[in-house]
Amino acid sequence: MSPAPRATMTELVIPGGMGPVTGRLRVPGDKSISHRAVLLAALAEGRSELRRLSSGLDVGRTLAAIAACGALIESSTGETFTVTGGRSVLREPAAVIDVGNSGTAIRLLAGWSAAFPWLTVLQGDASIAERPMGRVAAPLRAMGARIDGRDDGRLAPLIIRGGGLSGIDYRLPVASAQVKAAVLLAGLAADGATTVREDVPTRAHTEEMLAACGADLEVGPGWVTVRRSVLSPFNLAIPADPSQAAFWVVAACVIPDSDLVVEDLYVGQARAGFIDVLRRMGADLSYEHRDERRQTADLRVRYRPLAATTVGGSEVPGLIDEIPVLAVAAARAEGVTTFADAAELRVKESDRVTSVVAALRAVGVNAEPRPDGLVVQGNGGAPLAGGKIDSWGDHRVAMAFAIAGLDAAGPTVVAGWESVATSYPGFEEDLRRCVS
């Protein structure tokens, strides 16, 4: 048996030669749903209970933000939280709100804050300072919010003076569930109707949860309309995060003799795209115990050799966060896989085209960058070489290449491992639980 992986604050060392991925696993609560649940619970008039909330630092920043605005938060387990909110208890924050590394937090909080007649300042780390914010500032300004920031509000920090909003009819220029959510959150306090239109469907968490809270909401093909609403408190058990599950799904797909079940996985709109890609590649994937009401299922994954595919077009927004680990699957497939129409990769926690290509090359894979994606030459299923990986402080790159190193021919060292705490602090524990 191979030695166990070992981690320091800044590095994870995977010894390589590790065995199959087996058993049953429940990954953390969905991060996207968790952010939205926290913000809606703060708006709801009363006490909401959130179970299985994402344990990562990103969602912790959103919890801290609503606490700074007066919401009362209680937790007895670290996974179950009660939030007492409503407009009567919320107030202007006394200090700058720091979102850390969370792009979801800053964009959703921009819309949430714009609904109130007060000043909010949102800042983050060095990565957040370089991520595009103009896409959320533009519609909020059109609604009447006053927004400033670096480069005329195109970059953080963002300074928001909200209140006095009017509804707009807005077509998303770039497919973005975060921008859609920001506009809809602001629309809850706007005069008149606020409509968001999208040419490519994005994850529907915001509109699903608004409906559950009693918002005045209409949903049609390619559009969502919300009107000024008072939200009701709610109880929510948050399903498992497909973006976190993707690491283990790919591991089971590429390591011989693997047989893994990921439990209670959210498989709703624009979240199961990576599963479709892996099925095109020949993966052995099947749903068990599907719950249509909650849009969840247990996903069984068994090893089977993979073949190359092309990923692009309208499917990309629904799997953009899974491309780093799909690139690892492509490296173990037969043939050449192309990822296209994914320029959004370049404005994530790292430039994921550059960071993923560099990491693939470091473990012996032939990969080439493209302006809107990358091309990966698969090795026909053989274990990768192992090597030293710079994650560029990007949690998804770090975890993807921890997976790449599991059965590698030599050790894999992933630098920047501390970034994983932003979304999946229990990753190492799950690794030891599922991998021989």
Protein Blocks (a to p, Z undefined) as FASTA:
>chain_A
ZZdddddfkbccdebjiacdedjddddddfklmmmmmmmmmmpgcjdddehiafbfklmm
mmmmmmmnopacddfklpaccddedjklgccdfbdcdehjafklmmmmmmmmmmpccddd
ddddfklmmpcfklmmmmmmmnopacddeehhiaccddddeejiacdddddfbdcfklmm
mmmmmmmmcgcjdddddfbdcdfklmmmmmmnopacdddehiacdddddddddddddddd
fklmmmmmmmmmmmghiacddehiafbehilmmmmmmmmnopacddehiafklopacddd
ddddddddddehjllmmmmmmmmmmmmmmmmmgcjdddehilmmmmmmbdfklmmmmmmm
mnopacdddfkbccdddehhpacebiaddeklpaklmmmmmmmmmmgcbdcddehklmmm
mmmmmlmmmmmmmpZZ
